[in-house]
Amino acid sequence: MYCKIIPENCIACGRCQIIAPETFDCDADGIVCFRLDTAAERENICPALLEKVGQAVRRCPAGALLLE
């Protein structure tokens, strides 16, 4: 399963980073990015992290994260 970031939707609340810090980080402006590849807009999510990433996707108030 993949997670996609839609940076233009991000409101820099940091909720995803709190829920799934192994996967998400933020750039200098507070906009969500992937922790391991800050330039990527789509990343394969390993099964061990899928539950936390799913929670982050569901709790994102701006719809900046999608599971595909």
N, CA, C and O atoms as CSV, one atom per row, in Angstrom:
chain,resi,resn,atom,element,x,y,z
A,1,MET,N,N,0.844,-1.173,0.000
A,1,MET,CA,C,0.000,0.000,0.000
A,1,MET,C,C,0.895,1.244,0.000
A,1,MET,O,O,1.981,1.250,0.581
A,2,TYR,N,N,0.418,2.278,-0.656
A,2,TYR,CA,C,1.157,3.529,-0.766
A,2,TYR,C,C,0.437,4.650,-0.030
A,2,TYR,O,O,-0.789,4.653,0.088
A,3,CYS,N,N,1.219,5.594,0.458
A,3,CYS,CA,C,0.681,6.818,1.027
A,3,CYS,C,C,1.108,7.955,0.115
A,3,CYS,O,O,2.262,8.035,-0.306
A,4,LYS,N,N,0.171,8.819,-0.179
A,4,LYS,CA,C,0.445,9.980,-1.023
A,4,LYS,C,C,0.247,11.242,-0.200
A,4,LYS,O,O,-0.712,11.359,0.563
A,5,ILE,N,N,1.162,12.180,-0.365
A,5,ILE,CA,C,1.062,13.482,0.285
A,5,ILE,C,C,0.587,14.508,-0.736
A,5,ILE,O,O,1.081,14.557,-1.862
A,6,ILE,N,N,-0.373,15.321,-0.327
A,6,ILE,CA,C,-0.847,16.431,-1.151
A,6,ILE,C,C,-0.436,17.703,-0.398
A,6,ILE,O,O,-1.222,18.240,0.382
A,7,PRO,N,N,0.788,18.183,-0.627
A,7,PRO,CA,C,1.331,19.277,0.179
A,7,PRO,C,C,0.519,20.563,0.129
A,7,PRO,O,O,0.498,21.313,1.105
A,8,GLU,N,N,-0.147,20.831,-0.981
A,8,GLU,CA,C,-0.932,22.068,-1.077
A,8,GLU,C,C,-2.162,22.045,-0.168
A,8,GLU,O,O,-2.750,23.092,0.101
A,9,ASN,N,N,-2.554,20.862,0.307
A,9,ASN,CA,C,-3.674,20.758,1.249
A,9,ASN,C,C,-3.233,20.875,2.707
A,9,ASN,O,O,-4.058,21.136,3.583
A,10,CYS,N,N,-1.955,20.687,2.970
A,10,CYS,CA,C,-1.442,20.647,4.340
A,10,CYS,C,C,-1.592,22.009,5.025
A,10,CYS,O,O,-1.278,23.051,4.451
A,11,ILE,N,N,-2.084,21.969,6.277
A,11,ILE,CA,C,-2.228,23.200,7.069
A,11,ILE,C,C,-1.187,23.271,8.189
A,11,ILE,O,O,-1.280,24.118,9.077
A,12,ALA,N,N,-0.208,22.386,8.143
A,12,ALA,CA,C,0.923,22.385,9.086
A,12,ALA,C,C,0.501,22.204,10.543
A,12,ALA,O,O,1.057,22.841,11.438
A,13,CYS,N,N,-0.486,21.333,10.779
A,13,CYS,CA,C,-0.932,21.097,12.157
A,13,CYS,C,C,-0.009,20.127,12.896
A,13,CYS,O,O,0.037,20.140,14.126
A,14,GLY,N,N,0.723,19.289,12.165
A,14,GLY,CA,C,1.666,18.359,12.782
A,14,GLY,C,C,1.057,17.085,13.322
A,14,GLY,O,O,1.762,16.275,13.924
A,15,ARG,N,N,-0.230,16.886,13.123
A,15,ARG,CA,C,-0.910,15.701,13.651
A,15,ARG,C,C,-0.325,14.408,13.097
A,15,ARG,O,O,-0.152,13.442,13.840
A,16,CYS,N,N,-0.021,14.376,11.809
A,16,CYS,CA,C,0.536,13.163,11.198
A,16,CYS,C,C,1.893,12.814,11.805
A,16,CYS,O,O,2.206,11.645,12.029
A,17,GLN,N,N,2.665,13.816,12.058
A,17,GLN,CA,C,3.996,13.616,12.639
A,17,GLN,C,C,3.889,13.081,14.065
A,17,GLN,O,O,4.725,12.279,14.482
A,18,ILE,N,N,2.895,13.500,14.807
A,18,ILE,CA,C,2.680,13.013,16.170
A,18,ILE,C,C,2.198,11.560,16.146
A,18,ILE,O,O,2.651,10.745,16.949
A,19,ILE,N,N,1.288,11.235,15.233
A,19,ILE,CA,C,0.711,9.895,15.156
A,19,ILE,C,C,1.693,8.883,14.578
A,19,ILE,O,O,1.796,7.767,15.087
A,20,ALA,N,N,2.415,9.254,13.526
A,20,ALA,CA,C,3.314,8.319,12.834
A,20,ALA,C,C,4.681,8.955,12.579
A,20,ALA,O,O,5.038,9.209,11.429
A,21,PRO,N,N,5.444,9.213,13.637
A,21,PRO,CA,C,6.738,9.884,13.470
A,21,PRO,C,C,7.777,9.063,12.695
A,21,PRO,O,O,8.763,9.609,12.200
A,22,GLU,N,N,7.547,7.759,12.596
A,22,GLU,CA,C,8.466,6.914,11.822
A,22,GLU,C,C,8.319,7.169,10.324
A,22,GLU,O,O,9.230,6.880,9.548
A,23,THR,N,N,7.178,7.708,9.926
A,23,THR,CA,C,6.871,7.912,8.507
A,23,THR,C,C,6.896,9.376,8.101
A,23,THR,O,O,7.397,9.710,7.027
A,24,PHE,N,N,6.359,10.262,8.951
A,24,PHE,CA,C,6.177,11.657,8.552
A,24,PHE,C,C,7.095,12.613,9.302
A,24,PHE,O,O,7.460,12.393,10.457
A,25,ASP,N,N,7.448,13.669,8.606
A,25,ASP,CA,C,8.218,14.778,9.157
A,25,ASP,C,C,7.598,16.045,8.577
A,25,ASP,O,O,6.549,15.989,7.936
A,26,CYS,N,N,8.234,17.166,8.798
A,26,CYS,CA,C,7.747,18.401,8.180
A,26,CYS,C,C,8.934,19.210,7.668
A,26,CYS,O,O,10.052,19.092,8.171
A,27,ASP,N,N,8.669,20.027,6.667
A,27,ASP,CA,C,9.729,20.857,6.108
A,27,ASP,C,C,9.869,22.144,6.926
A,27,ASP,O,O,9.234,22.286,7.971
A,28,ALA,N,N,10.671,23.052,6.470
A,28,ALA,CA,C,10.938,24.299,7.200
A,28,ALA,C,C,9.681,25.150,7.391
A,28,ALA,O,O,9.616,25.963,8.314
A,29,ASP,N,N,8.685,24.965,6.523
A,29,ASP,CA,C,7.433,25.714,6.632
A,29,ASP,C,C,6.369,24.961,7.429
A,29,ASP,O,O,5.252,25.450,7.594
A,30,GLY,N,N,6.716,23.768,7.926
A,30,GLY,CA,C,5.773,22.968,8.691
A,30,GLY,C,C,4.900,22.062,7.847
A,30,GLY,O,O,3.998,21.410,8.372
A,31,ILE,N,N,5.152,22.010,6.551
A,31,ILE,CA,C,4.350,21.196,5.638
A,31,ILE,C,C,4.818,19.742,5.700
A,31,ILE,O,O,6.017,19.469,5.742
A,32,VAL,N,N,3.866,18.821,5.704
A,32,VAL,CA,C,4.170,17.395,5.820
A,32,VAL,C,C,5.079,16.914,4.678
A,32,VAL,O,O,4.957,17.346,3.532
A,33,CYS,N,N,5.987,16.009,5.037
A,33,CYS,CA,C,6.826,15.313,4.073
A,33,CYS,C,C,7.145,13.946,4.664
A,33,CYS,O,O,6.895,13.699,5.844
A,34,PHE,N,N,7.691,13.071,3.851
A,34,PHE,CA,C,8.102,11.764,4.358
A,34,PHE,C,C,9.440,11.898,5.064
A,34,PHE,O,O,10.314,12.641,4.616
A,35,ARG,N,N,9.597,11.196,6.142
A,35,ARG,CA,C,10.799,11.284,6.964
A,35,ARG,C,C,12.048,10.821,6.207
A,35,ARG,O,O,13.094,11.464,6.295
A,36,LEU,N,N,11.948,9.717,5.468
A,36,LEU,CA,C,13.132,9.165,4.820
A,36,LEU,C,C,13.438,9.788,3.461
A,36,LEU,O,O,14.591,9.776,3.030
A,37,ASP,N,N,12.449,10.323,2.789
A,37,ASP,CA,C,12.663,10.964,1.486
A,37,ASP,C,C,11.777,12.205,1.425
A,37,ASP,O,O,10.628,12.144,0.990
A,38,THR,N,N,12.324,13.313,1.861
A,38,THR,CA,C,11.540,14.537,1.995
A,38,THR,C,C,11.021,15.081,0.658
A,38,THR,O,O,10.087,15.882,0.643
A,39,ALA,N,N,11.607,14.663,-0.448
A,39,ALA,CA,C,11.163,15.142,-1.763
A,39,ALA,C,C,10.059,14.278,-2.361
A,39,ALA,O,O,9.403,14.694,-3.315
A,40,ALA,N,N,9.845,13.096,-1.823
A,40,ALA,CA,C,8.844,12.176,-2.377
A,40,ALA,C,C,7.435,12.640,-2.045
A,40,ALA,O,O,7.184,13.181,-0.968
A,41,GLU,N,N,6.510,12.423,-2.990
A,41,GLU,CA,C,5.106,12.714,-2.736
A,41,GLU,C,C,4.308,11.431,-2.555
A,41,GLU,O,O,3.125,11.470,-2.219
A,42,ARG,N,N,4.964,10.285,-2.781
A,42,ARG,CA,C,4.308,8.979,-2.657
A,42,ARG,C,C,5.340,8.000,-2.133
A,42,ARG,O,O,6.484,7.983,-2.588
A,43,GLU,N,N,4.924,7.175,-1.161
A,43,GLU,CA,C,5.873,6.234,-0.567
A,43,GLU,C,C,5.161,4.929,-0.238
A,43,GLU,O,O,4.016,4.920,0.212
A,44,ASN,N,N,5.870,3.826,-0.475
A,44,ASN,CA,C,5.370,2.504,-0.112
A,44,ASN,C,C,5.423,2.377,1.406
A,44,ASN,O,O,6.455,2.658,2.016
A,45,ILE,N,N,4.330,1.959,2.013
A,45,ILE,CA,C,4.259,1.832,3.463
A,45,ILE,C,C,4.375,0.364,3.838
A,45,ILE,O,O,3.595,-0.467,3.371
A,46,CYS,N,N,5.351,0.046,4.682
A,46,CYS,CA,C,5.534,-1.339,5.103
A,46,CYS,C,C,4.373,-1.743,6.017
A,46,CYS,O,O,3.816,-0.897,6.716
A,47,PRO,N,N,4.009,-3.017,6.016
A,47,PRO,CA,C,2.864,-3.489,6.811
A,47,PRO,C,C,2.962,-3.145,8.295
A,47,PRO,O,O,1.935,-2.902,8.929
A,48,ALA,N,N,4.147,-3.116,8.859
A,48,ALA,CA,C,4.317,-2.825,10.279
A,48,ALA,C,C,3.895,-1.398,10.635
A,48,ALA,O,O,3.518,-1.131,11.776
A,49,LEU,N,N,3.954,-0.488,9.675
A,49,LEU,CA,C,3.613,0.917,9.926
A,49,LEU,C,C,2.237,1.305,9.406
A,49,LEU,O,O,1.783,2.430,9.615
A,50,LEU,N,N,1.577,0.377,8.733
A,50,LEU,CA,C,0.313,0.696,8.058
A,50,LEU,C,C,-0.784,1.164,9.019
A,50,LEU,O,O,-1.553,2.060,8.670
A,51,GLU,N,N,-0.874,0.591,10.199
A,51,GLU,CA,C,-1.918,1.004,11.137
A,51,GLU,C,C,-1.741,2.460,11.559
A,51,GLU,O,O,-2.704,3.227,11.564
A,52,LYS,N,N,-0.515,2.843,11.913
A,52,LYS,CA,C,-0.270,4.228,12.329
A,52,LYS,C,C,-0.465,5.209,11.171
A,52,LYS,O,O,-1.036,6.285,11.348
A,53,VAL,N,N,0.009,4.832,10.003
A,53,VAL,CA,C,-0.161,5.700,8.837
A,53,VAL,C,C,-1.647,5.863,8.517
A,53,VAL,O,O,-2.098,6.961,8.189
A,54,GLY,N,N,-2.405,4.770,8.612
A,54,GLY,CA,C,-3.848,4.837,8.395
A,54,GLY,C,C,-4.521,5.779,9.378
A,54,GLY,O,O,-5.415,6.537,9.000
A,55,GLN,N,N,-4.101,5.739,10.633
A,55,GLN,CA,C,-4.645,6.667,11.628
A,55,GLN,C,C,-4.324,8.109,11.252
A,55,GLN,O,O,-5.179,8.989,11.351
A,56,ALA,N,N,-3.085,8.347,10.820
A,56,ALA,CA,C,-2.686,9.701,10.423
A,56,ALA,C,C,-3.517,10.194,9.246
A,56,ALA,O,O,-3.931,11.353,9.210
A,57,VAL,N,N,-3.759,9.307,8.281
A,57,VAL,CA,C,-4.574,9.669,7.117
A,57,VAL,C,C,-5.989,10.032,7.559
A,57,VAL,O,O,-6.525,11.058,7.138
A,58,ARG,N,N,-6.592,9.206,8.396
A,58,ARG,CA,C,-7.963,9.446,8.846
A,58,ARG,C,C,-8.086,10.696,9.712
A,58,ARG,O,O,-9.128,11.351,9.698
A,59,ARG,N,N,-7.062,11.030,10.448
A,59,ARG,CA,C,-7.126,12.171,11.375
A,59,ARG,C,C,-6.604,13.481,10.787
A,59,ARG,O,O,-6.628,14.514,11.456
A,60,CYS,N,N,-6.139,13.444,9.554
A,60,CYS,CA,C,-5.655,14.676,8.926
A,60,CYS,C,C,-6.852,15.597,8.655
A,60,CYS,O,O,-7.733,15.240,7.873
A,61,PRO,N,N,-6.898,16.772,9.289
A,61,PRO,CA,C,-8.051,17.652,9.112
A,61,PRO,C,C,-8.120,18.318,7.746
A,61,PRO,O,O,-9.159,18.864,7.377
A,62,ALA,N,N,-7.032,18.280,6.994
A,62,ALA,CA,C,-6.996,18.980,5.706
A,62,ALA,C,C,-7.033,18.040,4.503
A,62,ALA,O,O,-7.071,18.511,3.367
A,63,GLY,N,N,-7.024,16.735,4.720
A,63,GLY,CA,C,-7.025,15.797,3.611
A,63,GLY,C,C,-5.730,15.822,2.823
A,63,GLY,O,O,-5.734,15.630,1.607
A,64,ALA,N,N,-4.616,16.058,3.515
A,64,ALA,CA,C,-3.320,16.139,2.841
A,64,ALA,C,C,-2.654,14.782,2.652
A,64,ALA,O,O,-1.597,14.694,2.027
A,65,LEU,N,N,-3.263,13.716,3.188
A,65,LEU,CA,C,-2.699,12.368,3.083
A,65,LEU,C,C,-3.742,11.425,2.511
A,65,LEU,O,O,-4.922,11.505,2.851
A,66,LEU,N,N,-3.294,10.530,1.636
A,66,LEU,CA,C,-4.171,9.528,1.045
A,66,LEU,C,C,-3.486,8.173,1.068
A,66,LEU,O,O,-2.271,8.085,0.894
A,67,LEU,N,N,-4.265,7.110,1.282
A,67,LEU,CA,C,-3.756,5.749,1.113
A,67,LEU,C,C,-4.243,5.240,-0.231
A,67,LEU,O,O,-5.413,5.381,-0.586
A,68,GLU,N,N,-3.323,4.648,-0.964
A,68,GLU,CA,C,-3.663,4.095,-2.293
A,68,GLU,C,C,-3.331,2.615,-2.303
A,68,GLU,O,O,-3.533,1.944,-3.314
